[in-house]
Amino acid sequence: VKAGSFAEYTVVPAKEAVPLPSVKPEFLTLMVSGATAYISLENLGGLSEGKKVLVTAAAGGTGQFAVQLAKKAKCHVIGTCSSDEKSGFLKSIGCDRVINYKTENVESVLTKDYPEGVDVVYESVGGKMFDLAVNSLATKGRLIVIGFIAGYQSPTGIQPIKAQFLPAKLLKKSASVQGFFLNHYFSEYKMALQHLLKMYEKGELVCEVDLGDMSPEGKFIGLESVFRAVDYMYMGKNIGKIVVELPHSVNSKL
């Protein structure tokens, strides 16, 4: 958990602050999720017109931006999700092929519809999805790891992977796997955030926020609801970025 998370108030150095045009929950989606998608795809994605991009957990806080940014680069975008509601959202933001893994087999769809593989994978799930993503890479394909939510609740926070098979699979395809952690790209952060803010203000970017209205106990309000919000996230119920409303119009994001 980042220092200062789940707090009603925090103090940050002025040099690290970015001015916002107003106070909106949507802006919270850009601070980490939007910036992560933008900088990682710019630096590691090698996106260009016609490339096939697979986004896992595509309807989540970060996935929504990977989908939209890849579409703006004129790529063909495939997104995985877990419900019809999420499928509808992904279609609304331009996703070309949505795979609801509750009703379709992701591996079968990729094998049938993309026999030559996908050029870029934006991966945040981990576990079996990571293995599937590696197997689905095209020749010279790139897999960008920005998270592994499937392993976050394990005792160590890390899931074992079949590392002994990975080198052979990558070598066979001249493919690559690279991790991305936003803290290592702070030199590009302000530029990225300013660019994303301009896109949002021009109506060129959807910043979907989930305030918990559809959760069993309703909207996430106050620090006491953070536990509910975290459970809601791990259950995969959210569409977009989860935001907990705190007193005095101060918001916290997940």
C-alpha positions as CSV (number, residue, x, y, z in Angstrom):
1,V,0.0,0.0,0.0
2,K,1.4,3.4,-1.0
3,A,2.3,5.7,1.9
4,G,-0.7,8.0,2.5
5,S,-3.3,5.7,1.1
6,F,-6.7,5.4,2.9
7,A,-6.1,8.8,4.6
8,E,-8.5,11.7,4.9
9,Y,-5.6,14.2,4.7
10,T,-2.1,14.0,3.5
11,V,0.8,16.4,2.8
12,V,2.9,16.2,-0.4
13,P,5.8,18.3,-1.6
14,A,4.7,21.0,-4.0
15,K,7.1,19.8,-6.7
16,E,5.3,16.5,-6.8
17,A,1.8,18.0,-7.2
18,V,0.0,18.5,-10.5
19,P,-2.7,21.2,-10.7
20,L,-6.2,20.0,-11.5
21,P,-8.9,22.1,-13.2
22,S,-11.5,21.0,-10.6
23,V,-12.2,18.4,-7.9
24,K,-13.7,15.3,-9.6
25,P,-13.5,11.6,-8.8
26,E,-12.6,11.0,-12.5
27,F,-9.3,12.8,-12.0
28,L,-8.3,10.2,-9.4
29,T,-8.4,7.5,-12.1
30,L,-5.6,9.3,-14.0
31,M,-3.1,9.7,-11.1
32,V,-1.9,6.0,-11.1
33,S,-4.0,4.0,-13.5
34,G,-4.1,6.4,-16.4
35,A,-0.4,7.3,-16.0
36,T,0.6,3.6,-15.7
37,A,-1.2,2.7,-19.0
38,Y,0.1,5.8,-20.8
39,I,3.7,5.6,-19.8
40,S,4.0,1.8,-20.1
41,L,2.5,1.6,-23.5
42,E,4.5,4.6,-24.7
43,N,7.8,3.1,-23.5
44,L,7.3,-0.6,-23.9
45,G,4.3,-1.2,-26.2
46,G,5.7,-0.3,-29.5
47,L,2.1,0.4,-30.7
48,S,1.3,1.1,-34.3
49,E,-1.6,0.8,-36.6
50,G,-3.0,-2.7,-37.1
51,K,-1.2,-4.4,-34.2
52,K,-3.2,-6.8,-32.1
53,V,-3.3,-5.8,-28.4
54,L,-4.7,-8.0,-25.6
55,V,-5.7,-6.3,-22.4
56,T,-6.5,-8.5,-19.4
57,A,-8.9,-7.2,-16.7
58,A,-9.8,-4.7,-19.4
59,A,-12.8,-3.2,-17.6
60,G,-10.7,-2.4,-14.5
61,G,-9.2,0.8,-13.3
62,T,-6.1,0.5,-15.5
63,G,-7.4,-1.7,-18.2
64,Q,-9.9,0.9,-19.4
65,F,-7.1,3.2,-20.3
66,A,-5.0,0.6,-22.0
67,V,-8.0,-0.2,-24.2
68,Q,-8.6,3.4,-25.1
69,L,-4.9,4.3,-25.7
70,A,-4.4,1.3,-27.9
71,K,-7.4,2.2,-29.9
72,K,-6.1,5.7,-30.4
73,A,-3.0,4.1,-31.8
74,K,-5.2,2.4,-34.3
75,C,-4.6,-1.1,-32.9
76,H,-7.0,-4.0,-32.8
77,V,-7.9,-4.4,-29.2
78,I,-9.0,-7.6,-27.4
79,G,-10.2,-7.3,-23.8
80,T,-11.0,-9.9,-21.1
81,C,-13.6,-9.4,-18.5
82,S,-16.0,-11.3,-16.2
83,S,-19.6,-10.1,-16.9
84,D,-22.0,-8.9,-19.5
85,E,-22.1,-5.4,-17.9
86,K,-18.3,-5.2,-18.3
87,S,-18.6,-6.4,-21.9
88,G,-21.0,-3.6,-22.6
89,F,-18.7,-1.1,-21.1
90,L,-15.7,-2.3,-23.1
91,K,-17.6,-2.2,-26.3
92,S,-18.7,1.4,-25.5
93,I,-15.0,2.5,-25.3
94,G,-14.0,0.8,-28.6
95,C,-12.8,-2.7,-27.7
96,D,-12.9,-4.7,-30.9
97,R,-13.3,-8.2,-29.3
98,V,-14.5,-8.7,-25.8
99,I,-14.0,-12.1,-24.1
100,N,-16.2,-12.7,-21.1
101,Y,-14.2,-15.5,-19.5
102,K,-17.3,-16.6,-17.5
103,T,-19.0,-17.6,-20.7
104,E,-16.1,-18.1,-23.2
105,N,-12.8,-20.0,-23.0
106,V,-10.1,-17.3,-23.4
107,E,-7.5,-19.7,-24.8
108,S,-9.9,-21.2,-27.3
109,V,-11.0,-17.8,-28.6
110,L,-7.4,-16.6,-29.0
111,T,-6.3,-19.8,-30.7
112,K,-9.3,-19.7,-33.1
113,D,-9.5,-16.0,-33.8
114,Y,-5.8,-15.0,-33.6
115,P,-3.9,-18.1,-34.8
116,E,-0.8,-16.0,-35.4
117,G,-0.9,-14.6,-31.9
118,V,-1.1,-11.1,-30.4
119,D,1.5,-8.4,-30.7
120,V,1.2,-6.8,-27.3
121,V,-0.3,-8.0,-24.0
122,Y,-1.1,-5.6,-21.2
123,E,-1.3,-7.9,-18.2
124,S,-2.4,-7.3,-14.7
125,V,-3.9,-10.6,-13.6
126,G,-1.1,-13.1,-13.2
127,G,-1.3,-16.8,-12.5
128,K,-3.0,-18.8,-15.3
129,M,-3.7,-15.7,-17.2
130,F,0.0,-14.9,-17.4
131,D,0.8,-18.3,-18.7
132,L,-2.0,-18.0,-21.3
133,A,-0.7,-14.6,-22.3
134,V,2.8,-15.9,-22.9
135,N,1.5,-18.8,-25.0
136,S,-0.6,-16.3,-27.1
137,L,2.3,-14.0,-28.0
138,A,3.0,-13.5,-31.7
139,T,6.5,-13.6,-33.2
140,K,8.3,-10.6,-31.7
141,G,5.4,-10.1,-29.3
142,R,5.7,-8.1,-26.1
143,L,4.1,-8.8,-22.8
144,I,3.9,-5.9,-20.3
145,V,3.3,-6.9,-16.7
146,I,1.8,-4.1,-14.7
147,G,0.3,-6.2,-11.9
148,F,-0.7,-9.7,-10.8
149,I,-4.0,-9.3,-8.8
150,A,-4.4,-13.1,-8.7
151,G,-1.4,-13.3,-6.3
152,Y,-2.0,-10.2,-4.1
153,Q,-3.8,-12.2,-1.4
154,S,-1.2,-15.0,-1.2
155,P,1.0,-15.0,1.9
156,T,4.1,-13.8,0.0
157,G,2.2,-11.7,-2.5
158,I,3.9,-13.5,-5.3
159,Q,2.7,-16.5,-7.3
160,P,5.1,-19.2,-8.6
161,I,5.4,-19.3,-12.3
162,K,6.7,-22.1,-14.6
163,A,9.9,-20.2,-15.1
164,Q,11.8,-23.2,-16.5
165,F,9.5,-23.1,-19.6
166,L,9.6,-19.3,-20.1
167,P,13.0,-18.9,-21.8
168,A,12.2,-21.5,-24.4
169,K,8.9,-20.0,-25.2
170,L,10.3,-16.5,-25.5
171,L,13.3,-17.7,-27.6
172,K,11.0,-19.6,-30.0
173,K,9.1,-16.4,-30.8
174,S,11.8,-13.7,-30.2
175,A,9.3,-12.4,-27.7
176,S,9.8,-10.4,-24.5
177,V,8.3,-10.0,-21.1
178,Q,8.9,-6.8,-19.2
179,G,7.6,-5.5,-15.9
180,F,6.5,-1.9,-15.4
181,F,6.4,0.0,-12.1
182,L,5.3,3.6,-12.2
183,N,7.8,4.7,-9.5
184,H,10.6,4.1,-11.9
185,Y,9.2,6.5,-14.5
186,F,8.5,9.6,-12.4
187,S,10.5,11.7,-14.8
188,E,7.7,11.2,-17.3
189,Y,4.8,11.4,-14.8
190,K,3.8,15.1,-15.0
191,M,3.9,15.1,-18.8
192,A,1.8,12.0,-18.9
193,L,-0.8,13.3,-16.4
194,Q,-1.1,16.6,-18.1
195,H,-1.6,14.9,-21.5
196,L,-4.3,12.7,-20.0
197,L,-6.0,15.6,-18.4
198,K,-6.2,17.4,-21.7
199,M,-7.6,14.3,-23.4
200,Y,-10.3,14.0,-20.7
201,E,-11.2,17.7,-20.9
202,K,-11.6,17.4,-24.7
203,G,-13.9,14.4,-24.3
204,E,-11.3,12.1,-25.9
205,L,-11.0,9.8,-22.9
206,V,-13.5,8.0,-20.7
207,C,-12.5,7.9,-17.0
208,E,-14.9,5.4,-15.6
209,V,-15.4,5.6,-11.8
210,D,-17.0,2.9,-9.6
211,L,-18.3,4.5,-6.4
212,G,-19.9,1.2,-5.2
213,D,-23.5,2.1,-6.0
214,M,-24.0,-1.5,-7.2
215,S,-22.3,-3.1,-4.2
216,P,-24.6,-5.0,-1.7
217,E,-24.4,-2.3,0.9
218,G,-24.3,0.7,-1.5
219,K,-21.9,3.5,-2.1
220,F,-18.5,3.5,-0.5
221,I,-18.4,6.4,1.9
222,G,-16.0,7.0,4.7
223,L,-12.8,5.2,5.9
224,E,-15.0,2.4,7.4
225,S,-16.1,1.4,3.9
226,V,-12.5,0.8,2.6
227,F,-12.7,-2.8,3.7
228,R,-15.9,-3.3,1.6
229,A,-14.3,-1.6,-1.4
230,V,-11.2,-3.8,-1.2
231,D,-13.4,-7.0,-1.0
232,Y,-15.5,-5.6,-3.9
233,M,-12.3,-5.2,-6.0
234,Y,-11.0,-8.7,-5.2
235,M,-14.4,-10.2,-6.2
236,G,-13.9,-8.5,-9.6
237,K,-17.2,-6.6,-9.4
238,N,-15.9,-3.1,-10.3
239,I,-16.2,-1.4,-13.6
240,G,-13.5,1.3,-13.8
241,K,-11.6,2.7,-10.9
242,I,-13.0,2.2,-7.4
243,V,-13.3,5.4,-5.5
244,V,-14.2,5.8,-1.8
245,E,-15.8,9.1,-0.9
246,L,-14.3,10.6,2.2
247,P,-15.6,13.5,4.3
248,H,-14.9,17.1,3.3
249,S,-15.0,16.2,-0.4
250,V,-11.7,14.4,-0.2
251,N,-11.6,11.1,-2.1
252,S,-9.5,8.0,-1.9
253,K,-8.8,5.6,-4.8
254,L,-8.2,1.9,-5.0
